[in-house]
Structures are given as C-alpha cells and as structure tokens.
Amino acid sequence: MDELSTKINNILSSIRKVEFFIEKIKTKILEINKIYMEFDFNKNMAFTKTNSYLKFQVELLTNEKSYYTKVKKTIVKKLSTELYEISEYIILILISMENLDIKKREEITQIMRKILKIKKKDKYNSSELVEMVNSTNHNILLVQDFINLFDSYTNTLDLISKQQNLHCNTLKLSLQNKKNHINIEFRKYCDQLNETLNYFVGCSDAISFQIDNNKLLSFFISLENS
C-alpha cells in the first residue's frame, strides 16, 4: 500500500503544481489588465504603444492558462476513469466469489460486508482520487482473504478425503480450476492498477518538468523581464 500511496501522491503533487501555475498566470493577467486599464485612459502615442504589448502579453498568457487547464482536466479525467474501471472489476471478482459453495458462509459474509464501493461521478477531486486508490487496494486485500479462505477449505477437504478414503479428486480439481481462474483475474487487475499509476506518474512528471522549464511563461511572468 505504501508504494501505491507514494505513486498517487506523486501524481497529485504534479497536479497541484499545475493548479498553482494556473493561479500564477491568472494573477499576472489581472495585474496586467489593471495597468492596461490605467494606461487606456491616456490616449497619447506612448501609452497606446505600451498597451499593445500589454494586450499581446495577456493573449499569450491566456493561451497558456487554457492549455494547462485543459491538460489538468484531461489527466484527472483519464486517471479517474481508469481507476474506477479497475475498482469495479475487483468488486466483480468479489461478487463472483460470494456464491462459491465452500461451506464457509459466515466467513464469506464477513468479507462481503467489508467491500468498499466507489460512487461514479463526472468529476473527482484530489482527495477522492486518493480514496479511490485506497478503496481499490482495500478490496484487493479482500480478494486475497477470499483466496486464503478458498485454500483453507480445499486443504481441509483434501485432508478429510485422505483420512476417510473419500474419492473426491474431481471436486478438488474443479475447485482448484476455479481458484486458478480467480487468481488470473485478480493478478491481472493488480498489475493493471500498478501499470496505470506508473503511467500517470511518468505523465505527471513530464508535465511538472515542462512547467519548470517553460521559458515562454518565464519571459512573460518573471519580474526580471518587466
């Protein structure tokens, strides 16, 4: 879980950097517009020329603000869609295991009561993305509890069969096949969760690097270029 937390926190740290950068651009645009309005009252040639550059500066800053706003929105939307899909598949695995006839109904019921469901939304904020990862990881651990319960039942069944000379090999094989199928699906979505977070760590790192090395915005925002 620590590894998953580190990954989602790295992603959200980059998203917050984008948000801070957007606010920085907005502040600069407001600052320029205020000066522009003051100069606009003076109609002599010097102020008119200055205002044309101020307008140019605002136009480019507005374009950059729109770009980073869209980048942030697109990243969050895609990340939340992927995380929600994985979480739903994990829950489906749990539901499919509920009906396994392994004569441990009480234990199964206890596991099912612990399932954390994620509400589908059009937009998710940072805390909700963290919650989505935590809930999915929690449900993954429940699948592992199911598998352990399954192993306990098959081992007990095997022991009883040997002690009492009961020919239950077909049943044991059938149960083992079911477990193997569940394990394959389980591992697939565990791997998919890790791969998804790894992808967005790389994506968010690239955006963070782009912001840190954006010479155009540095030119229009930095005080030394005033």
BAZAVEX-240194 format. One record per residue: z, y, x of N, C-alpha, C in turn; residue in three letters. Coordinates in pm, 1 decimal. Layout:
BEGIN
<<Z,Y,X>,<Z,Y,X>,<Z,Y,X>,'ALA'>
...
// end
This chain:
BEGIN
<<0.0,-120.3,82.5>,<0.0,0.0,0.0>,<0.0,125.9,86.3>,'MET'>
<<71.1,119.8,201.9>,<75.5,235.7,291.2>,<-64.3,275.9,336.0>,'ASP'>
<<-147.6,174.2,362.4>,<-285.0,202.2,406.7>,<-365.3,269.4,296.2>,'GLU'>
<<-349.9,221.1,171.9>,<-419.8,282.3,59.0>,<-372.4,425.8,36.6>,'LEU'>
<<-241.3,446.0,48.6>,<-184.1,580.3,30.0>,<-237.0,677.2,135.4>,'SER'>
<<-246.6,628.2,258.1>,<-298.9,712.7,366.0>,<-442.6,754.3,337.9>,'THR'>
<<-522.2,659.4,289.3>,<-663.0,687.6,261.8>,<-679.6,788.6,149.1>,'LYS'>
<<-610.9,766.9,35.9>,<-626.4,858.9,-77.2>,<-570.3,995.5,-42.0>,'ILE'>
<<-463.4,1000.6,37.8>,<-407.8,1129.6,79.8>,<-502.0,1204.3,172.7>,'ASN'>
<<-573.0,1129.9,258.5>,<-673.5,1193.6,345.3>,<-786.5,1254.5,261.6>,'ASN'>
<<-830.2,1180.1,160.7>,<-936.3,1228.2,71.9>,<-890.4,1354.0,-1.0>,'ILE'>
<<-770.7,1350.3,-56.9>,<-719.5,1463.7,-133.8>,<-692.4,1584.5,-44.8>,'LEU'>
<<-655.7,1559.4,80.2>,<-634.7,1669.2,174.8>,<-765.1,1746.7,196.9>,'SER'>
<<-875.9,1673.4,208.3>,<-1006.5,1738.1,224.8>,<-1048.7,1811.6,97.6>,'SER'>
<<-1017.3,1752.6,-18.1>,<-1049.6,1818.0,-145.0>,<-971.9,1948.8,-158.3>,'ILE'>
<<-843.7,1946.1,-117.8>,<-763.1,2068.7,-121.3>,<-817.8,2173.7,-25.5>,'ARG'>
<<-872.0,2128.9,86.7>,<-932.9,2223.2,180.9>,<-1053.2,2291.9,116.6>,'LYS'>
<<-1133.4,2213.8,42.6>,<-1248.1,2271.3,-29.5>,<-1199.4,2373.2,-131.7>,'VAL'>
<<-1094.1,2337.7,-206.1>,<-1039.2,2428.3,-307.7>,<-989.1,2557.7,-244.7>,'GLU'>
<<-919.6,2544.6,-131.1>,<-869.4,2663.2,-60.1>,<-985.6,2750.3,-12.1>,'PHE'>
<<-1090.2,2685.3,35.7>,<-1207.3,2756.6,85.5>,<-1276.8,2832.7,-27.3>,'PHE'>
<<-1286.9,2768.0,-143.3>,<-1347.8,2833.5,-260.2>,<-1267.5,2957.3,-299.2>,'ILE'>
<<-1134.7,2945.2,-299.1>,<-1049.3,3059.6,-331.4>,<-1063.7,3171.1,-228.8>,'GLU'>
<<-1081.4,3132.7,-104.0>,<-1101.5,3230.9,2.6>,<-1231.2,3309.5,-20.1>,'LYS'>
<<-1336.5,3239.0,-62.0>,<-1464.5,3304.3,-91.8>,<-1449.2,3396.5,-212.1>,'ILE'>
<<-1379.9,3348.3,-316.1>,<-1358.9,3430.8,-435.8>,<-1286.0,3560.1,-401.5>,'LYS'>
<<-1184.2,3547.8,-317.7>,<-1106.5,3665.3,-276.7>,<-1194.5,3765.3,-203.0>,'THR'>
<<-1280.7,3712.9,-115.2>,<-1370.2,3801.6,-38.8>,<-1470.3,3869.8,-131.1>,'LYS'>
<<-1520.6,3797.4,-229.4>,<-1616.2,3855.3,-324.4>,<-1550.1,3968.2,-403.6>,'ILE'>
<<-1427.2,3947.4,-448.3>,<-1354.2,4051.7,-521.1>,<-1331.7,4174.5,-433.7>,'LEU'>
<<-1299.1,4147.8,-309.1>,<-1276.1,4256.8,-213.4>,<-1403.7,4338.9,-192.6>,'GLU'>
<<-1515.3,4272.0,-176.7>,<-1644.5,4340.8,-155.0>,<-1685.9,4416.7,-280.2>,'ILE'>
<<-1668.5,4352.1,-396.3>,<-1707.5,4418.2,-521.8>,<-1627.9,4546.3,-546.1>,'ASN'>
<<-1502.0,4544.9,-506.2>,<-1418.9,4664.4,-522.1>,<-1474.3,4779.7,-438.6>,'LYS'>
<<-1510.0,4748.0,-315.1>,<-1568.1,4850.6,-226.6>,<-1703.8,4894.5,-278.8>,'ILE'>
<<-1781.3,4797.5,-326.9>,<-1914.3,4827.5,-381.5>,<-1904.8,4928.6,-496.1>,'TYR'>
<<-1809.0,4908.0,-585.2>,<-1791.5,4998.8,-699.1>,<-1751.2,5138.6,-653.6>,'MET'>
<<-1668.1,5143.7,-551.5>,<-1626.7,5274.3,-498.8>,<-1745.5,5348.9,-437.6>,'GLU'>
<<-1826.2,5276.2,-361.9>,<-1942.7,5338.5,-298.4>,<-2051.0,5373.5,-400.1>,'PHE'>
<<-2054.3,5297.7,-509.1>,<-2159.8,5317.4,-608.0>,<-2149.4,5453.9,-677.0>,'ASP'>
<<-2031.3,5511.7,-675.6>,<-2013.1,5644.5,-734.9>,<-2076.0,5753.3,-648.9>,'PHE'>
<<-2093.5,5721.3,-520.9>,<-2154.2,5818.6,-429.7>,<-2301.2,5783.0,-412.6>,'ASN'>
<<-2390.0,5871.1,-454.6>,<-2533.3,5839.4,-460.2>,<-2612.2,5882.7,-337.0>,'LYS'>
<<-2542.3,5923.5,-228.2>,<-2622.1,5963.9,-111.0>,<-2680.5,5840.8,-41.7>,'ASN'>
<<-2777.1,5863.9,44.4>,<-2857.4,5757.7,105.3>,<-2772.9,5659.9,187.1>,'MET'>
<<-2671.9,5711.6,259.8>,<-2591.1,5626.5,347.6>,<-2515.6,5521.2,266.9>,'ALA'>
<<-2455.3,5564.6,156.3>,<-2378.7,5470.9,74.6>,<-2469.9,5374.0,0.1>,'PHE'>
<<-2587.2,5421.1,-40.1>,<-2682.5,5334.0,-109.9>,<-2726.9,5220.2,-19.1>,'THR'>
<<-2753.0,5253.5,106.4>,<-2795.5,5152.3,203.3>,<-2682.4,5052.1,229.9>,'LYS'>
<<-2561.3,5105.2,244.5>,<-2445.3,5018.0,267.3>,<-2426.6,4921.8,151.1>,'THR'>
<<-2443.0,4974.8,27.9>,<-2425.0,4889.9,-89.9>,<-2527.6,4777.9,-98.6>,'ASN'>
<<-2645.8,4801.5,-46.7>,<-2747.5,4695.1,-49.3>,<-2704.1,4577.2,36.6>,'SER'>
<<-2633.9,4605.3,147.7>,<-2583.5,4498.2,234.1>,<-2463.1,4429.0,171.2>,'TYR'>
<<-2379.6,4509.1,104.5>,<-2265.7,4450.6,34.3>,<-2312.3,4355.8,-76.6>,'LEU'>
<<-2416.9,4397.2,-147.6>,<-2472.9,4313.6,-253.0>,<-2530.0,4184.7,-194.9>,'LYS'>
<<-2597.1,4196.1,-81.6>,<-2653.1,4080.5,-11.5>,<-2541.7,3984.0,29.8>,'PHE'>
<<-2431.9,4040.1,81.8>,<-2317.7,3959.5,123.8>,<-2258.0,3883.6,5.7>,'GLN'>
<<-2243.5,3950.7,-107.3>,<-2188.4,3887.9,-227.9>,<-2279.8,3776.7,-278.6>,'VAL'>
<<-2409.9,3799.2,-275.4>,<-2505.0,3699.1,-323.3>,<-2493.8,3569.1,-243.1>,'GLU'>
<<-2486.3,3582.3,-110.8>,<-2477.0,3462.8,-27.3>,<-2340.8,3394.4,-42.4>,'LEU'>
<<-2236.3,3474.1,-54.0>,<-2103.9,3415.6,-75.1>,<-2096.3,3343.9,-210.2>,'LEU'>
<<-2158.4,3399.8,-310.8>,<-2161.4,3337.9,-443.6>,<-2235.7,3205.4,-439.7>,'THR'>
<<-2344.8,3202.4,-364.3>,<-2419.6,3076.8,-348.6>,<-2333.2,2969.6,-282.6>,'ASN'>
<<-2259.2,3009.2,-178.5>,<-2172.9,2914.4,-108.5>,<-2058.8,2867.4,-198.9>,'GLU'>
<<-2004.3,2958.2,-276.8>,<-1896.0,2922.8,-371.0>,<-1946.3,2819.1,-472.0>,'LYS'>
<<-2065.5,2842.6,-524.6>,<-2124.4,2749.2,-621.5>,<-2148.6,2613.0,-557.5>,'SER'>
<<-2195.9,2614.9,-433.7>,<-2223.8,2490.6,-361.6>,<-2096.1,2407.9,-343.0>,'TYR'>
<<-1991.3,2468.8,-289.8>,<-1867.8,2394.6,-262.8>,<-1796.3,2354.2,-391.7>,'TYR'>
<<-1809.7,2435.0,-495.9>,<-1752.9,2398.4,-625.9>,<-1820.3,2272.5,-678.8>,'THR'>
<<-1952.8,2267.7,-664.8>,<-2028.5,2150.9,-711.4>,<-1998.2,2028.3,-625.4>,'LYS'>
<<-1985.7,2048.0,-495.5>,<-1953.2,1937.1,-405.2>,<-1819.3,1875.6,-443.9>,'VAL'>
<<-1718.8,1960.7,-464.1>,<-1585.3,1912.1,-502.1>,<-1591.2,1836.8,-635.1>,'LYS'>
<<-1657.6,1895.0,-733.4>,<-1667.4,1833.1,-866.0>,<-1737.5,1698.0,-858.4>,'LYS'>
<<-1845.2,1689.7,-780.4>,<-1922.5,1566.1,-767.9>,<-1842.1,1455.9,-699.5>,'THR'>
<<-1769.7,1492.1,-593.9>,<-1687.8,1394.4,-521.5>,<-1577.9,1339.1,-611.6>,'ILE'>
<<-1505.5,1428.5,-678.3>,<-1394.5,1385.8,-764.7>,<-1445.2,1298.1,-879.3>,'VAL'>
<<-1557.6,1336.5,-937.2>,<-1612.7,1259.5,-1048.7>,<-1653.6,1118.9,-1004.8>,'LYS'>
<<-1724.2,1109.3,-893.3>,<-1769.3,978.0,-845.5>,<-1650.9,892.2,-802.4>,'LYS'>
<<-1555.9,951.3,-732.0>,<-1438.4,876.9,-687.1>,<-1359.0,824.2,-806.6>,'LEU'>
<<-1333.7,908.8,-905.1>,<-1255.5,867.5,-1022.1>,<-1328.7,759.7,-1102.4>,'SER'>
<<-1461.8,770.7,-1111.1>,<-1540.5,669.4,-1182.8>,<-1528.4,533.4,-1114.9>,'THR'>
<<-1540.4,532.0,-982.5>,<-1531.6,405.8,-907.6>,<-1392.1,345.4,-916.8>,'GLU'>
<<-1289.2,428.9,-902.9>,<-1151.5,379.0,-909.1>,<-1118.6,324.7,-1047.6>,'LEU'>
<<-1164.5,394.6,-1150.3>,<-1137.8,349.4,-1287.2>,<-1205.9,214.4,-1313.0>,'TYR'>
<<-1328.7,199.7,-1265.7>,<-1402.9,74.5,-1286.5>,<-1332.1,-42.3,-1219.1>,'GLU'>
<<-1284.7,-21.0,-1096.6>,<-1212.8,-126.6,-1025.1>,<-1083.8,-162.1,-1098.3>,'ILE'>
<<-1012.6,-59.6,-1143.8>,<-886.2,-83.4,-1215.0>,<-908.7,-165.7,-1341.7>,'SER'>
<<-1018.2,-137.8,-1412.7>,<-1048.6,-212.1,-1534.9>,<-1080.6,-358.6,-1504.7>,'GLU'>
<<-1151.6,-384.0,-1395.5>,<-1185.0,-521.7,-1359.3>,<-1058.6,-600.1,-1320.8>,'TYR'>
<<-966.8,-534.0,-1252.3>,<-841.4,-600.5,-1215.7>,<-763.0,-638.4,-1341.8>,'ILE'>
<<-760.5,-547.0,-1438.3>,<-691.1,-575.4,-1564.5>,<-759.3,-690.3,-1638.9>,'ILE'>
<<-892.1,-695.9,-1634.8>,<-964.9,-806.3,-1699.5>,<-928.9,-940.2,-1636.5>,'LEU'>
<<-910.6,-941.1,-1504.5>,<-869.2,-1064.3,-1436.5>,<-731.8,-1107.8,-1487.5>,'ILE'>
<<-641.8,-1010.1,-1500.4>,<-507.3,-1040.8,-1550.8>,<-512.1,-1096.3,-1693.0>,'LEU'>
<<-592.5,-1033.4,-1777.6>,<-604.0,-1078.4,-1917.3>,<-661.0,-1219.9,-1923.9>,'ILE'>
<<-758.1,-1248.2,-1837.6>,<-819.0,-1382.0,-1836.8>,<-718.4,-1488.9,-1794.8>,'SER'>
<<-620.5,-1449.1,-1712.6>,<-520.7,-1545.1,-1664.6>,<-410.2,-1569.4,-1766.7>,'MET'>
<<-398.2,-1476.3,-1861.1>,<-291.3,-1488.6,-1960.6>,<-302.1,-1617.8,-2040.8>,'GLU'>
<<-424.7,-1662.8,-2065.4>,<-446.4,-1779.8,-2151.4>,<-454.7,-1912.1,-2075.4>,'ASN'>
<<-422.9,-1908.4,-1947.7>,<-422.9,-2033.2,-1871.8>,<-309.4,-2123.1,-1920.3>,'LEU'>
<<-341.2,-2245.1,-1947.7>,<-241.2,-2339.0,-2001.0>,<-166.3,-2404.8,-1886.0>,'ASP'>
<<-68.8,-2334.7,-1832.7>,<8.6,-2389.4,-1720.6>,<157.3,-2403.2,-1755.9>,'ILE'>
<<187.1,-2392.1,-1886.9>,<322.2,-2419.2,-1938.3>,<428.8,-2331.6,-1872.2>,'LYS'>
<<392.2,-2209.3,-1843.6>,<489.5,-2112.0,-1790.4>,<475.7,-1983.0,-1869.2>,'LYS'>
<<490.2,-1997.1,-2000.8>,<462.9,-1884.9,-2089.6>,<555.2,-1765.6,-2065.6>,'ARG'>
<<681.0,-1793.3,-2041.0>,<776.0,-1682.9,-2022.0>,<741.7,-1601.0,-1898.1>,'GLU'>
<<711.6,-1671.1,-1788.7>,<675.6,-1601.4,-1664.4>,<546.5,-1522.0,-1681.3>,'GLU'>
<<450.3,-1582.0,-1751.8>,<323.3,-1514.4,-1776.1>,<345.0,-1388.2,-1860.4>,'ILE'>
<<427.2,-1399.2,-1962.6>,<456.4,-1284.5,-2049.7>,<521.7,-1172.1,-1970.6>,'THR'>
<<611.6,-1207.9,-1880.0>,<678.4,-1106.2,-1796.9>,<578.2,-1032.2,-1709.1>,'GLN'>
<<484.2,-1107.1,-1654.0>,<381.5,-1044.1,-1570.0>,<293.8,-951.0,-1653.2>,'ILE'>
<<252.2,-996.5,-1770.1>,<163.4,-917.0,-1855.2>,<230.0,-787.1,-1900.3>,'MET'>
<<360.6,-789.9,-1918.8>,<432.7,-669.1,-1961.6>,<434.7,-561.9,-1852.2>,'ARG'>
<<411.7,-603.4,-1730.2>,<418.5,-509.8,-1617.4>,<284.9,-440.3,-1588.3>,'LYS'>
<<179.4,-479.2,-1659.0>,<47.3,-420.6,-1634.4>,<50.2,-270.1,-1660.4>,'ILE'>
<<-4.6,-195.0,-1567.2>,<-17.2,-50.0,-1583.5>,<-161.6,-16.8,-1617.9>,'LEU'>
<<-181.7,41.4,-1734.0>,<-316.6,76.4,-1777.5>,<-345.1,223.0,-1747.5>,'LYS'>
<<-469.5,251.0,-1718.6>,<-512.8,387.0,-1684.8>,<-595.6,442.9,-1799.8>,'ILE'>
<<-558.9,558.8,-1843.1>,<-630.8,622.1,-1953.3>,<-762.0,681.2,-1901.9>,'LYS'>
<<-870.1,650.0,-1969.8>,<-1000.2,702.8,-1930.5>,<-1013.0,848.5,-1971.8>,'LYS'>
<<-1055.0,933.0,-1877.8>,<-1069.4,1075.9,-1903.3>,<-1199.9,1126.4,-1842.1>,'LYS'>
<<-1242.2,1242.3,-1887.2>,<-1362.3,1303.4,-1829.4>,<-1332.9,1364.8,-1693.3>,'ASP'>
<<-1209.1,1415.4,-1677.6>,<-1170.6,1478.1,-1552.3>,<-1032.8,1428.0,-1509.5>,'LYS'>
<<-1017.4,1410.8,-1378.1>,<-888.8,1370.8,-1322.8>,<-848.5,1470.8,-1215.1>,'TYR'>
<<-719.7,1508.6,-1214.1>,<-672.6,1595.9,-1107.0>,<-622.0,1511.0,-990.5>,'ASN'>
<<-575.9,1575.3,-884.8>,<-536.0,1504.2,-763.3>,<-422.8,1405.2,-788.7>,'SER'>
<<-321.5,1446.7,-862.4>,<-207.3,1357.8,-888.5>,<-250.5,1236.4,-970.9>,'SER'>
<<-347.1,1254.8,-1060.1>,<-396.0,1144.0,-1141.6>,<-477.7,1045.1,-1058.3>,'GLU'>
<<-547.6,1094.9,-956.4>,<-620.8,1005.5,-866.2>,<-523.3,919.6,-785.8>,'LEU'>
<<-414.4,980.9,-740.2>,<-311.4,905.0,-668.7>,<-250.6,799.5,-760.3>,'VAL'>
<<-221.6,839.7,-883.4>,<-165.7,747.3,-981.7>,<-261.6,631.0,-1008.3>,'GLU'>
<<-391.2,660.4,-1011.0>,<-491.3,557.2,-1035.7>,<-490.1,452.7,-923.4>,'MET'>
<<-481.8,499.9,-800.0>,<-476.5,408.2,-686.0>,<-347.2,327.2,-688.7>,'VAL'>
<<-235.3,393.7,-715.5>,<-105.8,324.3,-719.7>,<-101.0,220.0,-831.9>,'ASN'>
<<-153.4,255.6,-948.7>,<-153.5,163.4,-1062.6>,<-242.3,42.6,-1035.1>,'SER'>
<<-357.8,69.2,-975.2>,<-450.4,-40.5,-941.9>,<-387.9,-134.9,-840.8>,'THR'>
<<-321.8,-78.1,-740.4>,<-255.5,-161.9,-640.0>,<-141.4,-242.0,-703.2>,'ASN'>
<<-68.1,-179.9,-795.2>,<38.9,-248.9,-868.5>,<-17.6,-368.7,-944.1>,'HIS'>
<<-130.3,-349.5,-1011.4>,<-192.2,-457.9,-1088.4>,<-248.8,-566.4,-997.5>,'ASN'>
<<-293.3,-527.2,-880.2>,<-340.6,-625.2,-781.3>,<-225.6,-717.9,-741.5>,'ILE'>
<<-108.7,-659.7,-723.6>,<9.1,-740.7,-689.4>,<46.6,-834.7,-803.3>,'LEU'>
<<21.4,-792.5,-927.5>,<47.7,-879.2,-1042.5>,<-47.3,-998.9,-1043.1>,'LEU'>
<<-172.5,-975.5,-1003.4>,<-267.5,-1086.9,-992.9>,<-216.2,-1187.1,-889.4>,'VAL'>
<<-164.9,-1133.6,-778.2>,<-110.3,-1221.4,-675.2>,<9.6,-1300.1,-729.2>,'GLN'>
<<91.1,-1235.8,-813.2>,<203.8,-1307.1,-876.8>,<152.4,-1420.7,-964.8>,'ASP'>
<<43.3,-1393.2,-1036.2>,<-18.3,-1496.6,-1120.4>,<-65.9,-1614.3,-1035.4>,'PHE'>
<<-130.6,-1582.7,-925.6>,<-183.3,-1687.5,-837.7>,<-68.3,-1771.1,-780.2>,'ILE'>
<<41.7,-1704.5,-743.8>,<159.4,-1777.2,-692.6>,<218.0,-1868.1,-800.5>,'ASN'>
<<218.9,-1815.9,-922.9>,<268.0,-1894.9,-1036.7>,<178.1,-2016.6,-1059.9>,'LEU'>
<<50.5,-1994.7,-1048.4>,<-50.0,-2099.5,-1063.1>,<-29.4,-2207.5,-957.3>,'PHE'>
<<-7.6,-2163.6,-832.9>,<15.7,-2258.4,-723.2>,<142.4,-2339.9,-747.2>,'ASP'>
<<245.2,-2271.0,-794.9>,<371.6,-2339.9,-822.6>,<352.3,-2449.6,-925.9>,'SER'>
<<274.8,-2419.0,-1029.6>,<250.5,-2517.1,-1136.2>,<169.5,-2635.7,-1083.6>,'TYR'>
<<63.1,-2609.1,-1011.0>,<-22.4,-2719.0,-962.4>,<51.8,-2805.2,-860.8>,'THR'>
<<136.2,-2743.5,-779.0>,<215.1,-2821.3,-681.0>,<316.4,-2911.5,-751.4>,'ASN'>
<<379.6,-2855.3,-855.7>,<475.3,-2934.5,-934.9>,<404.3,-3049.3,-1005.2>,'THR'>
<<287.8,-3018.6,-1062.5>,<208.9,-3120.3,-1131.2>,<169.0,-3231.5,-1035.6>,'LEU'>
<<130.3,-3194.5,-916.3>,<88.6,-3291.4,-815.8>,<205.8,-3381.6,-775.0>,'ASP'>
<<322.6,-3318.4,-759.3>,<441.6,-3394.1,-720.1>,<481.0,-3494.8,-828.4>,'LEU'>
<<481.3,-3449.1,-952.4>,<516.4,-3537.1,-1065.0>,<415.6,-3651.5,-1077.2>,'ILE'>
<<288.8,-3620.7,-1058.7>,<183.0,-3723.1,-1068.5>,<203.2,-3832.8,-965.8>,'SER'>
<<242.5,-3792.9,-845.3>,<263.0,-3891.8,-739.2>,<389.0,-3972.9,-764.8>,'LYS'>
<<495.0,-3905.3,-809.3>,<621.8,-3975.2,-833.2>,<611.7,-4075.5,-946.9>,'GLN'>
<<534.9,-4036.9,-1049.6>,<526.1,-4122.0,-1168.4>,<395.4,-4201.3,-1176.7>,'GLN'>
<<318.1,-4194.3,-1070.1>,<189.1,-4264.3,-1066.1>,<102.7,-4229.2,-1188.7>,'ASN'>
<<89.2,-4095.6,-1210.1>,<4.5,-4046.3,-1319.1>,<-129.2,-4004.5,-1261.0>,'LEU'>
<<-236.7,-4054.0,-1317.7>,<-369.3,-4024.7,-1264.3>,<-422.8,-3894.2,-1325.4>,'HIS'>
<<-385.6,-3783.9,-1259.7>,<-421.0,-3650.0,-1310.8>,<-513.3,-3575.0,-1215.6>,'CYS'>
<<-587.9,-3650.7,-1137.5>,<-673.2,-3585.6,-1037.6>,<-775.3,-3491.5,-1099.5>,'ASN'>
<<-829.3,-3530.6,-1215.2>,<-930.5,-3446.8,-1281.1>,<-871.2,-3314.2,-1325.4>,'THR'>
<<-749.7,-3319.7,-1379.5>,<-682.2,-3197.5,-1422.7>,<-651.7,-3106.9,-1303.2>,'LEU'>
<<-603.5,-3169.9,-1197.1>,<-572.1,-3092.7,-1076.3>,<-697.4,-3024.0,-1021.5>,'LYS'>
<<-808.6,-3098.6,-1021.2>,<-934.1,-3042.2,-971.2>,<-980.9,-2926.4,-1058.9>,'LEU'>
<<-966.1,-2943.1,-1190.8>,<-1006.0,-2838.3,-1284.6>,<-924.0,-2711.7,-1263.1>,'SER'>
<<-793.2,-2728.4,-1245.4>,<-704.4,-2613.3,-1222.3>,<-737.0,-2544.7,-1089.1>,'LEU'>
<<-767.0,-2627.1,-989.0>,<-799.1,-2571.4,-857.6>,<-928.4,-2489.7,-862.7>,'GLN'>
<<-1025.2,-2538.0,-939.3>,<-1151.0,-2465.0,-955.4>,<-1129.3,-2330.0,-1024.0>,'ASN'>
<<-1042.5,-2330.4,-1125.7>,<-1010.5,-2205.8,-1195.1>,<-944.4,-2107.0,-1099.9>,'LYS'>
<<-850.9,-2158.1,-1021.0>,<-781.2,-2072.1,-924.2>,<-878.6,-2015.1,-821.9>,'LYS'>
<<-969.1,-2099.1,-772.9>,<-1066.1,-2053.1,-673.2>,<-1156.1,-1943.2,-729.9>,'ASN'>
<<-1196.0,-1958.7,-856.7>,<-1278.7,-1857.3,-921.8>,<-1202.6,-1725.9,-934.6>,'HIS'>
<<-1076.7,-1734.4,-974.1>,<-993.3,-1614.4,-987.0>,<-975.6,-1547.9,-850.6>,'ILE'>
<<-953.6,-1631.0,-749.3>,<-935.4,-1578.2,-613.2>,<-1058.4,-1503.4,-563.5>,'ASN'>
<<-1176.0,-1558.2,-592.9>,<-1300.5,-1494.3,-550.7>,<-1314.5,-1356.7,-615.3>,'ILE'>
<<-1290.4,-1350.8,-747.7>,<-1298.6,-1223.0,-819.4>,<-1192.1,-1126.3,-769.5>,'GLU'>
<<-1073.5,-1177.8,-747.2>,<-961.1,-1097.1,-700.6>,<-992.4,-1033.7,-565.5>,'PHE'>
<<-1039.4,-1115.7,-471.9>,<-1071.0,-1065.9,-337.1>,<-1186.9,-966.1,-342.1>,'ARG'>
<<-1282.2,-992.0,-430.9>,<-1397.9,-903.0,-441.7>,<-1354.8,-761.3,-476.9>,'LYS'>
<<-1265.0,-748.4,-572.8>,<-1224.6,-614.2,-616.7>,<-1121.3,-550.8,-524.1>,'TYR'>
<<-1044.0,-633.7,-454.3>,<-956.9,-579.3,-348.9>,<-1042.8,-518.3,-238.0>,'CYS'>
<<-1146.4,-591.8,-197.4>,<-1237.7,-542.5,-94.6>,<-1312.7,-418.3,-142.7>,'ASP'>
<<-1350.5,-420.2,-269.7>,<-1424.3,-305.4,-325.3>,<-1337.5,-180.0,-326.5>,'GLN'>
<<-1208.8,-196.8,-356.9>,<-1116.9,-82.3,-355.4>,<-1107.6,-23.8,-215.0>,'LEU'>
<<-1092.5,-110.6,-116.2>,<-1083.8,-64.0,22.9>,<-1212.9,2.0,68.5>,'ASN'>
<<-1324.7,-60.4,35.5>,<-1454.0,-4.9,74.7>,<-1480.3,130.4,8.9>,'GLU'>
<<-1440.2,142.4,-118.6>,<-1458.1,268.9,-190.7>,<-1377.6,379.8,-124.5>,'THR'>
<<-1250.8,351.2,-94.4>,<-1166.3,452.0,-29.9>,<-1217.6,484.9,110.5>,'LEU'>
<<-1262.7,384.0,184.1>,<-1318.7,408.2,317.9>,<-1440.2,500.1,309.9>,'ASN'>
<<-1525.3,474.8,210.7>,<-1645.2,556.9,193.2>,<-1608.1,702.7,168.2>,'TYR'>
<<-1512.5,725.0,78.0>,<-1476.4,862.0,42.6>,<-1392.3,930.5,150.1>,'PHE'>
<<-1323.9,852.3,232.7>,<-1258.7,910.5,349.9>,<-1365.4,968.6,443.0>,'VAL'>
<<-1471.9,890.0,466.4>,<-1582.4,937.9,550.4>,<-1651.6,1058.4,490.5>,'GLY'>
<<-1674.6,1053.7,359.0>,<-1741.1,1163.6,289.5>,<-1657.6,1291.7,295.8>,'CYS'>
<<-1528.4,1279.3,265.6>,<-1441.2,1396.9,264.8>,<-1419.7,1452.2,405.7>,'SER'>
<<-1415.8,1362.9,505.1>,<-1405.7,1409.0,644.7>,<-1528.4,1491.2,683.4>,'ASP'>
<<-1645.0,1447.5,636.2>,<-1769.4,1519.5,666.9>,<-1768.1,1658.6,603.4>,'ALA'>
<<-1719.4,1668.3,479.6>,<-1709.3,1797.7,411.8>,<-1610.5,1888.4,484.2>,'ILE'>
<<-1498.3,1830.2,525.1>,<-1396.4,1905.8,598.7>,<-1454.0,1960.3,729.6>,'SER'>
<<-1530.0,1876.0,799.1>,<-1593.9,1918.9,925.2>,<-1694.3,2030.9,898.9>,'PHE'>
<<-1769.1,2017.3,789.7>,<-1868.0,2119.6,754.7>,<-1801.2,2254.9,730.3>,'GLN'>
<<-1688.0,2252.5,660.5>,<-1615.3,2377.0,633.1>,<-1564.6,2439.0,763.1>,'ILE'>
<<-1508.3,2355.1,849.6>,<-1453.1,2405.1,975.7>,<-1560.1,2463.6,1067.1>,'ASP'>
<<-1685.3,2420.9,1048.0>,<-1792.7,2463.5,1137.1>,<-1902.1,2542.7,1064.8>,'ASN'>
<<-1866.4,2602.8,951.4>,<-1963.1,2679.8,874.0>,<-1975.2,2821.3,932.2>,'ASN'>
<<-2072.7,2839.9,1021.1>,<-2088.5,2968.4,1089.3>,<-2138.0,3078.1,995.4>,'LYS'>
<<-2215.4,3038.0,893.8>,<-2266.0,3137.5,799.0>,<-2150.7,3202.4,723.7>,'LEU'>
<<-2059.2,3119.8,672.6>,<-1946.2,3175.3,598.4>,<-1850.1,3248.7,690.1>,'LEU'>
<<-1836.1,3199.3,811.8>,<-1753.7,3270.8,908.9>,<-1809.3,3411.1,932.5>,'SER'>
<<-1940.7,3421.4,937.0>,<-2006.6,3550.8,957.6>,<-1978.7,3646.6,842.6>,'PHE'>
<<-1975.9,3594.6,719.5>,<-1958.6,3680.9,602.5>,<-1813.5,3703.6,561.5>,'PHE'>
<<-1722.5,3618.4,612.7>,<-1582.6,3630.0,572.3>,<-1492.4,3681.6,684.2>,'ILE'>
<<-1518.6,3639.5,806.9>,<-1431.1,3674.0,919.1>,<-1423.1,3825.7,938.3>,'SER'>
<<-1301.7,3872.5,968.5>,<-1278.7,4016.6,988.6>,<-1355.6,4071.1,1109.0>,'LEU'>
<<-1377.7,3987.1,1208.5>,<-1444.0,4035.0,1330.5>,<-1590.9,4069.5,1308.3>,'GLU'>
<<-1645.3,4025.5,1192.7>,<-1784.8,4058.2,1161.9>,<-1796.4,4177.8,1067.6>,'ASN'>
<<-1684.5,4240.4,1036.1>,<-1685.5,4353.1,943.4>,<-1743.8,4477.8,1009.6>,'SER'>
// end
